[in-house]
Amino acid sequence: MLKNKYTFALLTSSIFLLALKPIEAFDTLWQLQSGKYIWETGNFLYKDTFSLAKDSFRLEHCWLHDLILYMLYSIGGFNLLSILKPTLIALSAIILYLWNIRRGGEPPFVLLLIIVCVIGSEQSWLVRPQLWTVIFAMLQICILHEGREKGLKAWILLVPLMLLWANLHAGCVFGIVLTGLFVVAELIRAYQKKISLIAIKPLLLAGLLSFLAAFINPYGYRIPLSTLMERLTQHDTLTGDAPLAWMGNMEVLPPTFDQVPLFYIIMALWAVLIILRWRKLDPAEGVFFLAFTYMGFSQIRHTTLVAVLAGLYVPIAFQDIVKPYVLKMKRELAVTKALYFTSFSFLLVYIGLSAAWGQMGVGLKKDFYPEKAASFILENRLPETMYNSFDWGGYLMWRLYPEYLVFTDGRGGSIERLEMSMRLDNGMYNLDEIMDKYNINTVITNTCFYHTGGPMGSIDQLVNNNNWALIYKDEVAVIFIRKKEEFRHIWDRYQVPSVLAYETMIAEANRLKKERFSPPKVLYALGKANMSLGRYKESLKNYQEYLSENPDNMQVKNIVKILGNYVK
């Protein structure tokens, strides 16, 4: 028992340390601003109050999460706020560990796979309300299984769980789906004569009450029903029917092995374990596996949830297959030591790499947000009608509201503006067309896409348009204003050659390359920026490195040929 306590403590503390990273989620800041607004005004948000589309309806489905963020920030600033994420991640590891031990798991046999499943969710380790859905989905599955023994006494806990979940995150609709899937599994068990149909009635009652509890929120039916319909219709990325605005969001695109290798490994292992145990397979596990497989391979945003939920089944399944062979070989002590050593070595190496790469820490990740640029806007009272890149909408509404309203942000409140933003940032729209339509006078933007590292198409249009002046740049952001006579006092004072925006692109691309991206798109951004600045040797080198990764790109081949002749 004492050894189990030490194992539990080491697992929990290690996972906490792994998740202890500065805040770098763009959505965190609009949620923080929303929490501040709700707290200070005593009103829920029903309008897109912080954007230029301020009269459009706003479904602030995570209002309670927003309030929690603001309360933490009010007490301890961004340092305390950044502790929320590792706390919830560590809690998910605690739930997995206790659940597997309760089901007969032995620490040496289940520990490694618990660790792998938790780390498989690493891409969702952001200060976002999705973390609540991870926790609540795990608890819901545990309660559903517990109800097989305790009946309504356990299943009735689904009601308060859903009540809280529906006010923390719209992912509560997943809880409704989980209950429905479990009912299907129980019907299969009834067909197999393992239970009677009467035994399912308490589950149906609890499920109905839980469904009704999802409607108890400031937005009524909109949270459970509108969110469910959105998932079923707007985000159908497997068939390519999603709107362009959502197709540009990497989260809703199908995953690849390079993006989430642990997800593929976990699902492949789970499939093998199901095949090896198919004669005694719990129908609930089979039903959940099929549903989770569809979820995970339809959108990358689901892979992290699926990976950690697999930890409720995969570790025990692994033990069921492996342990009999270990006992048969009479090598249990040696295998136990080897499994413990492998598990904690994996954790220690992972923690060491995170520390070595400078990923661990608290507070706000400074170079991820336009902190200095936002201060420049406030200090110089730049023209109020502002266009901003999609990624920074949340931060800017936190820093600039009520003096400034953002054009778009991660909430996607106005699909029209979101789609225009996506098209403009990708160079698919004429700059003047959008700026004139919305009377935009100030532009604050990054120069590279955070999701890919590639160059933003809007930069070329801004640099080459004589109606716009570059008045601010640093290693994170650029600011342009329209060269109207009424703003002359600003651009006369601060204007610098617009081509210098590419210096910001170089700084951003190098930072993104170091932190999160490998070639080729970062190399393409570097090649483009260096060429625009007349640094042809550096540009040639960047493009040649790009071609080593994408040898069939004819456009870059031609650029390399021209640059090669010019450099000679």
N, C-alpha and C positions, 0 to 999 in steps of 0.2 A: 504493500500500500504506500509506503514511504517513497519507494522508487517511482510510483505513479504520480505522486505529488511533485516530485522533482521534474519528471517528464512534462507534466502539465505546466509547471512554472516556466521551464525553458522554452517550451513551444509558444506559450502566450507572449513572453517577453521578446522572443526572437521575431515573431510576426509583427509585434508592435514596432520594434526598431526598423524592420524592413519597410513598414508603411509610413514611418516618420519622415516625411518629406515636405518641403515648402509648398504652399498652395500654388497650383498652376492650372486650375480649372477656370475657364472663362466664365462659365455659368455661375460660379460661386458668388461673383460680385453683384450680379443682378438679383440673386436670391438674398444677398445681404442687404441691398438697397430696398428690396420689397419688405424684408423683415423690419427694417428701420421705419419705413412708411407706415406699416400696419401698427407698430408699437406707438409711434408718435401721434398718429391721427386717430387710432382706435377703429379704423375702417378697413374692411377687406378690399382687395383690389379687384375691380370688375372692368376696368379700362386699361389700355396700354399707356398708362400715365406717363411713363418716362421716355417715350419716343415721339417722333413726329406724327405717328399714327395714334395719337393719344385718345382719340374718340372710338377706336375699335375695341371690341370685347377682349378681355383678358381673362383666361382661366388660370389663376395662380394656384395650381393643384397642389403645390408643396408649401402652402402658407405656414404650416406649423414648423416645418423644417426651416423656413426663412426666419421665423421668430427665434428658434434655437440658435441659429447662426448669429443673429444680432445680439442676443443675450450673452453668448460667449464672447463676441467681439467687445461688447460694452464692458465686460468684466476684465478681460485680459488681452484685448487687441487681437491682431492676427496671430500672435504666438499661441494664445490659448485656442483660438479658432482652429489652428492647424492640428491640434491634438485630437479633434473629433474624429478625423479620418482613421488614424491608427488605432484608436479605441474601438471603433466599429469593426475594423478588419480583425483585430485581435478577438473581439467578441464572436465573430464568425468562426474563427479557429476553435474557440472554447466550445461553441455549440457542436461543431463536428466531432471534437474529441470526446465530449461527454456522451453524445449520441452513440458513437461507435462503441465506447466502453459499455454503455448500458445494454447494447445489443449483443454483448459477449465478445467484443473486440479486445485483443490484448495489445498493449502499447507498442511493442516492437514490430508487430505485424501490420498495424494500421497507421502508425505514425507517419511513415514516409509518404504514403498516398494522401493522407490528410494535408501534409505540407504541400505536396504537388498540386492538389486541387485548390488550395487557398492561393498559392502563387499563380495558378492559372487564371485567377481573377484579377491579376495585377493591373491590367489596363483600365480597370474601373476604380482604381485606388485614387479617387479624386473627391474633393469635398463637394459632393453632389447628393441629392436625395435618393439616387439609385442605390446607395449603400443601405438605406432603410429597407428597400425591397429585397436585397440580398438576405438581410437578417430575418425579415418577416416571412419570406418564402421558405427559408429553412425551418423556422418555428412552425409554420403551417403544416409542412410535410411531417414533422415530428408529431404534432398534435393529431393529424389524420391517422397515423399509425397507432398512436397511443389509444385512440378511440376503439380500436379493435378489442382491447382488453377492458377498457373502462367505460365504453359506450358514450352516452350523452354527457356524462360527467366530464369527459375530456373534450369531446367535440364542441361543446357549448363555448369553449374558450376561443373558438374561431370568431365569435361575435365581437368581443372586445378587441381582439387582434385586428379584425377588419376595420373597426371603428377608428382605431388609432392610425392604421395603415392608410386609410382613405384620406386622411388629413395631412399625412407626411409626404405622400407621393402617389401620383396617378397609377403607378405600377401595381396598385391594389387590384386592378383588373386581373393581374396574373394570379392572385389568390383565388379569385372566382374560378378561373380556368383550372387551377390545381385541384380545387374541390370537385369540379366536374370530372376531371380525369380519374380522381380517386374513386368516385362513384362508379365509373366504368369498370375500374379494376375490381371493385366489390361485386359488381354484377357478374363478372367473369368467375369470381370465386363462388358465387351462388350457383352458376351454371356447372361448376366443377363439384358441386355438392359439399363444399367446404364450410359454407355458412348458409343460413336461410335468408330468404328475401326480407323477412320481418326484421332481421338484424340490421338492415340498411336504413330502415325508417328513421331512427334517431339521427343518422348522418344526413339524410335528406332534410330533416327539420333544422338541424344546425346549419346546414348549407344555405337554406332559404333565409334564415335569420341573419346569417353572415352577409348574404347578398344585399338584404335590405339595409344592413348597417353601413354599407358602402355609400348609401345615399345621404347619410347624415354628415354633411359637410357644407361649407358656405355656398357651394355651387350646385347642390342637389344632384340630379341625375347626370349632369354633364361629366362629372369625374369618372364614374364607372362606365357609362354607356358611350359618351362621345369619345373617350380615350380608347375604348375597345374598338369602335368603328374606325377610328383613325389607324389603329394597328392593322385592321383587316383590309383597309382600302388604300389609304394614301401611301403606305410604306411598302407596297408590294414590289420590292426590288428584285426578287427572283424572276418575275415576269417582265420587269422593266416598265411597270405602269406607274411608278412613283413620279411626283412632280419634279421638274428640274431642280427646284430649290432644295428638295430633299435628296435627290441623286447626287448633289454636290456635297452632301454631308457624309463623310467617310463612315460615320457610325451606322448608317442604315444600309450600307453596301455589304454584299456577301464577303465572308472572310477568305483569306488565303493562308496557306501553311506558314509562309514567312512572317505574317503578322501575328498569328497566335499559335505557335507550334505546340504549346502545352495543351491547348484545347483539342487539337487533333490527336495527340498522344493519349489524352485521358479518354476521349470517346472511342478510340480504337481499342484501348485496353478494356474499357467497359463492355464493348461489343464482344470481345473474345471471352471475357468472364461470363457473360450471359449465355453464350453458346456452350461453354463448358458446364454450366449449371442449369441448362434449360429444363431438365426434368423436374427440378424442385424450385423453379423460378417463381418468385412472388409476382403475381400479375401487376401489382402496383409499380414494381420496378420496371417491368417490361413496358407498361403504358407510358411511364414517365420518360424512359429512355427514348422511345419513339418520338414523343412530343419534344423533348429537349434536343434531339438530333435535328428535327426540322427547324426549331428556333435558332439553334446555333449556326446552322449552315445557311439560314436566310439573311441574317444581319449580324455584322461583327459586334454590335452593341450587346447582343445576347450571349455571345460566347463566354464572357466573363461570368455571367450569372449561371450559365449551364455548368461551367467548370467547377464552381464551388458547390453547387447542388449535387453534382455527381459524387462529392465527398460523403454524402449521406448513404451511399450504396457501395461504391467501388472498394473502399478499404476492407469492409467485412467480406465482400465477395472474394477479394484477393486472399484474405486469411483462410477462407473456406477451401480454396483450391490449394494453397501452398502448405499450410500447416500439416495436413495429413502426411505429405511426403517428407516433411522435416522430422516428424515423429517416427516415421517408418525408418528413416536413416539414423535415428538416435543421435541427431546432431543439433538438438534444440538450443542448447546453451551457446554453441558457436554461432548459429544462425541469428539468435537473438542479439548477441553482441555485435555481429556484423550489421544487422538492421539498425540498431541504435546508432552505431558509428556512422553509417551512411546517412541517416536522417539528419543528425546534428552537424555532420560535416557539410552537408548540402546547405543547411541554414547558415552556418558560419561563413562559408565561402560566398554565399549570396549577400550576406550582410557586409562582408569585407569589400566586395566589388562595389556595392552601393556607396560605401564610405569613400572608397578610392576614387570613384567617379564624381564625388561631390554631390550626390543626390540626396543625402540625408540632411535633415535640418528642420527648422520651424519657421513660422512667419510666412510672409508673402514673397514669392519668387520675383525679385525686382525686375530682372531683364525680360520677364514674360509679359509685362504690362507697360503701357506708355505713361509711366509715372511723371517723368520730367515734362513730357509733351503736354500732359493734361494741366500741369501747373503753369506752363507757358500760355495756354489758352486762357486760363483764369486771370493771370497777371496782366495780360495785354488786352483783355476784353475783345477777343476776336469776334468777327461776325457770327451771329447766333445760329443761323440756319446751317446745320453741319451735316456732312457726310462722313461716315466712319466705316472702316472695314468690319465685317461681320463678327470676327473674333473679339473685338474690343468693345462691343456695345455694352456688355455688362459692366466692365470696369469704368467706362466713361460715364454711365448713368450713376454709378456710385460716387465718382469724383465730381461730376459737373452738374447734376440735377440740384436745384431747379433752374439754374441759370441757362443750361443747355439741354436740349432733347436729342436723343440719338436717332440715327436714320434706321438702323436695324441692329439686332442683337440675337443672342442664342435662343431666345424664347420663340422667335419666328412669329411674332404676333400679327404682322402684316405679311401675308404670303407674297403680295405684289411687290413690296419693298425688298423682301428677302430674295425673290427671284431676280429682281433688277440688280441687287447687290452682287449676287453670284455671277450674273452675266457680265457686269462691269468689271469686277475683279478678275475675271477670266479673259477680258479683252473682247467680249462678244457684243458689247454695246458701244455706241458712240458716246464719249464722255459728255459733250455739250448737251446732247439730247436729254440725259437724265438730270444733269445739273440745272438746265433751264426749266425743265418740267417741275422740279421741286424747289427752284430758286435757291440752290445750294451755293453758299459763299465761302465755306471753310471745309477743307478735307483733311482728316487725320487718318493715317493708315500705316499698316506695316507694308513691307515690300516683298516678302516671301510668304507663301502659304505655310501655316504651321503644320498642316496635316501631311504635306508632301515635301516641303522645302523648295518647291519650284517658284519661279518669279511671278509676281502678280501682274496681270496684263494692264491694269489701270495705271501703273507707274509710267509705262511708255507714253500713254495718252496725256498724262499730266505734265511730264517732262517736255513733250513736244508741242504743247499747246500754249501759244503766246498770251492767252487770256488768263493764265494762272501763274502765280509766283510762288516759288519755294521760299518760305520764310523761317523754317525750322527743320533741323535734322539732328538726330543723335544716332546711337548704335541700335536703337529699337524702332523709332518712328520718324515719319516725315509729316510736315504740315504744309499745305498749299492754301492760298486764299485767292479769290477771284480778283483780278486787277481792275476793280471799279474805282472811279474817281473818289467815291466816298470813303474808300479804304486806303487811299494813297499814303496817308500818314503811317500806316502799318507796313505796307510792302516797300515803301521808300526806305524805311529804317532797317528792315530785317532781310530784305530780299538777297538771296545768294543764287548763283547759277543753278538752274533746275537740274542739270546733269549730275549735280552732287548727290542727288537722291540715290544714285547707284552706289555711293559709298556706304549708305545705310544698308543697301541690299547685300553688299559684300560682308558687312559686319553680321547681318542677320543670317546669311547663308552659312558663314563659318561657325556661328554659334549653334545653329540647328544641326549642322553636320557633326559637330562635336557632341551634342547632347542626345540626339535621337535619330538622325537620318544617315544613311549611307548613300552613295551615288545611286542613280544618276541625276535626279532632278535638282539637287543642291549644286552639283557640278555645272549643270546647265545655267542655273542662276548666276553662279560665279563667272562663267564664261561670258554671259550676256552683259553683266555689270562691268567687268573689266574691259570688254570691247567698247562699251559705250563711253568709258572714261579714257579711251585711247591707250590702255595698257595691253597692247596686242600680244606680247610674249606670254603674259599671265593668262590672257584669254585663250590663246592657242593651247596652252598646257591644260587648262580646265576642259576645253572641248575635246581634246585628245583623250583625257581620262574618261570623259563622258562616253566617247565612242567605244572605249574598252568594255563598257557595260552595255551599250546599245549600238552595236556595229552596223545595224541596218538603217539608221536614221539618215536619210539622204540630205535633209536640210543641214544637219550638223556636218556631214561630210563635205558639203559644198563650202560651208563657213571655214572649216579647217583648211581646205584647199586654198581659199582666198587668203586667209591669214598666213598660211605657210609661205605663199609667194610674197606677201607684203613684208613679213618679218625678215625674209632673206634680203 
